């Protein structure tokens, strides 16, 4: 089992190598505007999961996924040439759900703001159910 720091360094190096190669070297017309968001390497340095996002609609995402799948072998050989490891890790491309999650969070925050405004409006019109000051005050004994 490799050192976690070494696995993190290798993940960062793989991220740079794959991103540069996608930017300059792949001539597949199906490949859209792909951004590598994260790379995770297993503890034994045998497998790398590469997370990516694609700017565009669902068709562009599907086309880019097919292009990345077909270019996996070429990208793996490029990674093997540029890292200093005995074995080259296998690569797996996983579509990152970051934009969809961000959209869901934005919608939830908008709902929370609307509910806060509604509660604030109700609080302005609210009246106390009993006395304004519900605490029992000590009796004041009048002096004769």
C-alpha positions as CSV (number, residue, x, y, z in Angstrom):
1,X,0.0,0.0,0.0
2,X,1.4,3.4,-1.0
3,X,1.8,6.4,1.1
4,X,-1.4,8.6,0.9
5,X,0.8,11.6,0.2
6,X,2.3,9.8,-2.8
7,X,-1.2,8.8,-4.0
8,X,-2.3,12.5,-3.8
9,X,0.8,13.6,-5.7
10,X,0.2,11.0,-8.4
11,X,-3.5,12.1,-8.6
12,X,-2.4,15.7,-9.1
13,X,0.1,14.7,-11.7
14,X,-2.4,12.6,-13.6
15,X,-4.9,15.5,-13.6
16,X,-2.3,17.8,-15.2
17,X,-1.2,15.3,-17.8
18,X,-4.7,14.3,-18.8
19,X,-5.9,18.0,-18.9
20,X,-3.0,19.0,-21.1
21,X,-3.5,16.1,-23.4
22,X,-7.2,16.8,-23.8
23,X,-6.4,20.4,-24.6
24,X,-3.8,19.7,-27.2
25,X,-3.8,16.2,-28.4
26,X,-7.2,14.6,-29.0
27,X,-8.6,15.3,-32.4
28,X,-12.0,13.5,-31.8
29,X,-14.8,15.8,-33.0
30,X,-17.2,14.4,-30.4
31,X,-15.1,15.8,-27.6
32,X,-16.7,19.0,-26.2
33,X,-15.5,21.5,-23.7
34,X,-14.3,19.1,-21.0
35,X,-12.9,20.2,-17.7
36,X,-11.1,17.7,-15.4
37,X,-12.4,18.4,-11.9
38,X,-10.8,15.8,-9.8
39,X,-8.6,12.6,-9.9
40,X,-8.6,10.0,-7.2
41,X,-6.0,7.2,-7.1
42,X,-6.5,4.0,-5.1
43,X,-4.1,3.3,-2.3
44,X,-2.1,0.7,-4.3
45,X,-1.7,3.2,-7.2
46,X,-3.3,0.7,-9.7
47,X,-6.5,2.6,-10.6
48,X,-7.3,6.3,-11.2
49,X,-10.8,7.7,-11.3
50,X,-10.9,10.9,-13.3
51,X,-13.9,13.1,-12.7
52,X,-14.9,15.6,-15.5
53,X,-17.6,18.0,-16.5
54,X,-18.7,19.0,-19.9
55,X,-20.1,22.4,-20.8
56,X,-23.2,21.9,-22.9
57,X,-26.4,19.9,-23.2
58,X,-27.0,16.2,-22.7
59,X,-26.0,15.3,-26.3
60,X,-22.7,17.0,-25.9
61,X,-22.1,15.2,-22.6
62,X,-22.9,11.8,-24.2
63,X,-20.6,12.5,-27.1
64,X,-17.8,13.6,-24.9
65,X,-18.2,10.5,-22.7
66,X,-17.9,8.3,-25.8
67,X,-14.8,10.3,-27.0
68,X,-13.1,9.9,-23.6
69,X,-13.9,6.2,-23.5
70,X,-12.3,5.7,-26.9
71,X,-9.3,7.8,-26.0
72,X,-8.7,6.0,-22.6
73,X,-5.9,3.8,-24.0
74,X,-4.0,6.7,-25.6
75,X,-4.4,8.8,-22.4
76,X,-3.2,5.9,-20.3
77,X,0.0,5.5,-22.4
78,X,0.5,9.3,-22.1
79,X,0.2,9.0,-18.3
80,X,2.6,6.1,-18.2
81,X,5.2,8.1,-20.1
82,X,5.0,11.1,-17.7
83,X,4.8,9.6,-14.2
84,X,7.6,7.8,-12.3
85,X,5.8,4.7,-11.2
86,X,6.6,1.1,-11.8
87,X,3.0,0.4,-13.1
88,X,0.7,2.7,-15.0
89,X,-2.7,2.9,-13.3
90,X,-5.8,2.1,-15.3
91,X,-8.0,5.1,-16.0
92,X,-11.7,5.5,-15.5
93,X,-13.6,8.6,-16.6
94,X,-16.6,9.5,-14.4
95,X,-19.0,12.4,-15.3
96,X,-19.0,14.7,-12.3
97,X,-22.4,15.8,-11.1
98,X,-21.0,19.2,-9.9
99,X,-23.2,21.5,-12.1
100,X,-26.4,19.6,-11.3
101,X,-25.6,19.6,-7.5
102,X,-24.9,23.3,-7.7
103,X,-28.2,23.9,-9.4
104,X,-30.1,21.9,-6.7
105,X,-28.3,23.9,-4.0
106,X,-29.2,27.2,-5.6
107,X,-32.9,26.2,-5.8
108,X,-32.9,25.1,-2.1
109,X,-31.3,28.4,-1.1
110,X,-33.9,30.4,-3.1
111,X,-36.7,28.4,-1.3
112,X,-35.1,29.1,2.0
113,X,-34.9,32.9,1.2
114,X,-38.6,32.9,0.2
115,X,-39.6,31.1,3.4
116,X,-37.5,33.4,5.5
117,X,-39.2,36.4,3.9
118,X,-42.6,34.8,4.6
119,X,-41.8,34.2,8.2
120,X,-40.5,37.8,8.6
121,X,-43.8,39.1,7.2
122,X,-45.8,37.0,9.6
123,X,-43.6,38.1,12.5
124,X,-44.3,41.8,11.7
125,X,-48.1,41.2,12.0
126,X,-47.9,38.9,15.0
127,X,-49.3,39.7,18.4
128,X,-48.5,38.2,21.7
129,X,-50.8,35.4,22.9
130,X,-50.7,36.7,26.5
131,X,-48.9,39.6,28.2
132,X,-46.0,41.2,26.4
133,X,-43.8,40.3,29.2
134,X,-44.7,36.7,30.3
135,X,-42.2,36.6,33.2
136,X,-43.5,36.7,36.8
137,X,-42.3,39.8,38.5
138,X,-41.6,39.9,42.2
139,X,-44.3,41.5,44.4
140,X,-43.5,45.0,45.5
141,X,-44.3,45.4,49.2
142,X,-45.4,48.9,49.9
143,X,-44.0,50.5,53.0
144,X,-46.5,52.1,55.4
